[in-house]
């Protein structure tokens, strides 16, 4: 009888414990399951978005593809701009939005709208999906700023990089900017740095930079004469 009472008491105690504590046990399980389902749903949504963006971006690439020596049809160019703008607005924060901004910036440069190009490229610099795409945007923005005469701002963008793949390119751009400023010695140093930073397989890039490097030797006498003339004017 004592054993029977003990079992009843244990059952009653367990019942009371369950009534008092079931919520604290069940709720975390429900939340965990809900979070798991929600996370999987979010991952699936992102995957669908990425796939849709990829399809749209591929259509953009197909739209702008032209044969060697040919120009893009004006109507296709307008359609390409529409697609690129659609990708930027529909898939913000993603790689395809960044790539579409880069293409829109290219169109803006071709239209001689350097301010618009700079704005598009700055957005990728600030909000790029990863460091590599942001560094690429920096190199293009530096060229645009230099074309606007903002050489100091351009040089600041390409002064250094944490991405080894862009070191040679940034050095080359510094060389171009210094050359445009008539700073031939600095230009030569930057071109040499760019040349030294290229892989041996990059034959075409090496050839182009060597041509630029050789041009500094031809330009140096004129630069020296110009500096001497400015000095003479100052003495006068």
PLY file of the C-alpha trace (Angstrom):
ply
format ascii 1.0
element vertex 236
property float x
property float y
property float z
element edge 235
property int vertex1
property int vertex2
end_header
0.00 0.00 0.00
2.84 2.37 0.86
4.44 1.65 -2.47
1.11 2.33 -4.25
0.73 5.67 -2.46
4.29 6.59 -3.28
3.69 5.94 -6.98
0.52 8.04 -6.88
2.35 10.82 -5.11
5.15 10.65 -7.67
2.67 10.79 -10.54
0.89 13.76 -8.94
4.20 15.52 -8.34
5.20 14.96 -11.95
1.83 16.27 -13.14
2.19 19.43 -11.02
5.76 19.91 -12.26
4.65 19.57 -15.86
1.80 22.05 -15.37
4.24 24.53 -13.87
7.07 24.07 -16.35
5.72 22.86 -19.70
5.91 26.32 -21.29
9.59 26.78 -20.45
10.33 23.39 -22.03
8.12 23.49 -25.12
8.63 27.15 -26.06
12.40 26.93 -26.71
11.81 23.83 -28.83
9.12 25.61 -30.84
11.32 28.67 -31.24
14.29 26.56 -32.27
12.23 24.71 -34.84
10.73 27.97 -36.05
14.15 29.55 -36.31
15.48 26.57 -38.24
12.56 26.67 -40.66
12.83 30.44 -40.96
16.58 30.31 -41.57
16.15 27.67 -44.25
13.38 29.74 -45.83
15.64 32.81 -45.81
18.49 30.83 -47.37
16.12 29.52 -50.03
14.86 33.05 -50.70
18.41 34.37 -51.08
19.26 31.51 -53.42
16.22 32.31 -55.57
17.14 35.99 -55.61
20.73 35.21 -56.60
19.54 32.92 -59.38
17.11 35.52 -60.69
19.79 38.22 -60.56
22.21 35.92 -62.38
19.69 35.33 -65.17
19.03 39.06 -65.56
22.73 39.89 -65.53
23.43 37.25 -68.18
20.75 38.86 -70.35
22.54 42.17 -69.79
25.85 40.68 -70.94
24.14 39.20 -74.00
22.62 42.60 -74.73
25.95 44.46 -74.78
27.95 41.82 -76.62
29.24 43.09 -79.97
31.68 41.82 -82.55
35.24 43.09 -82.85
35.31 46.67 -84.13
31.53 47.07 -83.88
29.56 49.53 -81.79
26.61 48.71 -79.60
23.27 49.47 -81.22
21.70 52.57 -79.58
18.43 50.77 -78.85
20.27 47.84 -77.28
22.28 50.33 -75.26
19.11 51.88 -73.85
17.70 48.44 -73.07
20.95 47.48 -71.39
20.74 50.55 -69.16
17.18 49.61 -68.21
18.19 46.06 -67.31
21.19 47.27 -65.31
19.07 49.77 -63.38
16.48 47.06 -62.74
19.13 44.76 -61.28
20.47 47.52 -59.04
17.02 48.31 -57.65
15.72 44.73 -57.44
18.77 43.05 -55.92
20.50 45.65 -53.73
23.60 44.68 -51.84
24.49 41.79 -54.12
27.34 41.17 -56.49
25.14 41.51 -59.58
23.99 44.94 -58.46
27.66 45.95 -58.10
28.52 44.62 -61.55
25.52 46.43 -63.03
26.67 49.70 -61.44
30.10 49.20 -62.98
28.48 48.80 -66.39
26.28 51.85 -65.88
29.40 53.80 -64.91
31.04 52.70 -68.16
28.03 53.97 -70.10
28.20 57.26 -68.18
31.88 57.72 -69.08
31.05 57.07 -72.73
28.32 59.72 -72.42
30.92 62.08 -70.88
28.84 62.24 -67.70
31.78 61.86 -65.33
29.80 63.04 -62.30
27.27 60.23 -62.76
30.05 57.71 -63.32
31.78 58.84 -60.14
28.55 58.52 -58.14
27.91 54.97 -59.38
31.46 53.86 -58.70
31.51 55.47 -55.26
28.42 53.43 -54.35
30.31 50.23 -55.14
33.37 51.44 -53.22
31.20 52.14 -50.17
28.69 49.29 -50.38
30.36 46.57 -52.45
29.38 42.97 -51.75
33.02 42.09 -51.08
36.45 43.68 -50.84
37.52 42.63 -54.32
34.65 44.35 -56.15
35.12 47.47 -54.01
38.83 47.62 -54.90
38.01 47.22 -58.58
35.56 50.13 -58.30
38.32 52.19 -56.65
40.57 51.75 -59.67
37.85 52.90 -62.04
36.80 55.76 -59.80
40.42 56.93 -59.62
40.54 57.19 -63.41
37.27 59.12 -63.48
38.43 61.54 -60.77
41.72 62.05 -62.59
39.79 62.86 -65.78
37.90 65.46 -63.73
41.22 66.99 -62.67
40.87 65.70 -59.08
44.32 64.13 -59.08
44.91 64.16 -55.32
41.62 62.41 -54.62
42.37 59.90 -57.35
45.84 59.16 -55.96
44.40 58.66 -52.48
42.10 55.93 -53.79
44.96 53.93 -55.33
47.67 54.69 -52.78
47.45 51.16 -51.35
45.29 48.05 -51.34
44.75 44.99 -49.18
43.96 42.94 -52.28
47.20 41.67 -53.90
45.47 41.19 -57.26
45.04 44.96 -57.61
48.49 46.17 -56.52
50.01 46.26 -60.01
46.91 47.92 -61.48
46.84 50.60 -58.80
50.54 51.29 -59.34
49.90 51.65 -63.06
47.06 54.10 -62.41
49.31 56.13 -60.11
51.81 56.23 -62.95
49.13 57.50 -65.35
48.04 60.21 -62.91
51.59 61.37 -62.20
52.31 61.41 -65.94
49.22 63.55 -66.56
50.49 65.95 -63.90
53.91 66.13 -65.52
55.53 64.38 -62.55
57.68 62.16 -64.75
60.01 60.77 -62.10
57.08 59.68 -59.89
55.37 58.27 -62.95
58.41 56.17 -63.86
58.67 54.80 -60.32
54.98 53.81 -60.31
55.19 52.14 -63.72
58.21 50.15 -62.64
56.36 49.06 -59.50
53.44 47.95 -61.66
55.74 46.04 -63.99
57.48 44.31 -61.10
54.13 43.29 -59.63
52.85 41.46 -62.72
52.99 37.71 -63.17
55.25 36.45 -65.92
52.19 35.14 -67.80
50.69 38.62 -68.16
52.48 39.38 -71.42
50.04 41.97 -72.80
49.95 43.96 -69.57
53.74 43.87 -69.38
54.04 45.15 -72.93
51.61 48.00 -72.31
53.33 49.13 -69.12
56.75 48.95 -70.78
55.44 51.27 -73.50
54.27 53.67 -70.78
57.59 53.34 -68.97
59.50 54.12 -72.18
57.29 57.16 -72.73
58.54 58.67 -69.47
62.06 58.82 -70.90
60.81 60.67 -73.96
58.73 63.06 -71.86
61.38 63.83 -69.26
63.40 66.40 -71.30
60.24 68.38 -71.98
59.30 68.23 -68.31
62.75 69.43 -67.29
62.55 72.33 -69.73
59.13 73.27 -68.42
60.35 73.24 -64.83
63.38 75.35 -65.80
61.17 77.85 -67.60
58.91 78.16 -64.56
61.97 78.71 -62.37
63.26 81.43 -64.68
59.91 83.17 -64.67
59.95 83.06 -60.89
63.43 84.63 -60.79
62.32 87.36 -63.13
0 1
1 2
2 3
3 4
4 5
5 6
6 7
7 8
8 9
9 10
10 11
11 12
12 13
13 14
14 15
15 16
16 17
17 18
18 19
19 20
20 21
21 22
22 23
23 24
24 25
25 26
26 27
27 28
28 29
29 30
30 31
31 32
32 33
33 34
34 35
35 36
36 37
37 38
38 39
39 40
40 41
41 42
42 43
43 44
44 45
45 46
46 47
47 48
48 49
49 50
50 51
51 52
52 53
53 54
54 55
55 56
56 57
57 58
58 59
59 60
60 61
61 62
62 63
63 64
64 65
65 66
66 67
67 68
68 69
69 70
70 71
71 72
72 73
73 74
74 75
75 76
76 77
77 78
78 79
79 80
80 81
81 82
82 83
83 84
84 85
85 86
86 87
87 88
88 89
89 90
90 91
91 92
92 93
93 94
94 95
95 96
96 97
97 98
98 99
99 100
100 101
101 102
102 103
103 104
104 105
105 106
106 107
107 108
108 109
109 110
110 111
111 112
112 113
113 114
114 115
115 116
116 117
117 118
118 119
119 120
120 121
121 122
122 123
123 124
124 125
125 126
126 127
127 128
128 129
129 130
130 131
131 132
132 133
133 134
134 135
135 136
136 137
137 138
138 139
139 140
140 141
141 142
142 143
143 144
144 145
145 146
146 147
147 148
148 149
149 150
150 151
151 152
152 153
153 154
154 155
155 156
156 157
157 158
158 159
159 160
160 161
161 162
162 163
163 164
164 165
165 166
166 167
167 168
168 169
169 170
170 171
171 172
172 173
173 174
174 175
175 176
176 177
177 178
178 179
179 180
180 181
181 182
182 183
183 184
184 185
185 186
186 187
187 188
188 189
189 190
190 191
191 192
192 193
193 194
194 195
195 196
196 197
197 198
198 199
199 200
200 201
201 202
202 203
203 204
204 205
205 206
206 207
207 208
208 209
209 210
210 211
211 212
212 213
213 214
214 215
215 216
216 217
217 218
218 219
219 220
220 221
221 222
222 223
223 224
224 225
225 226
226 227
227 228
228 229
229 230
230 231
231 232
232 233
233 234
234 235
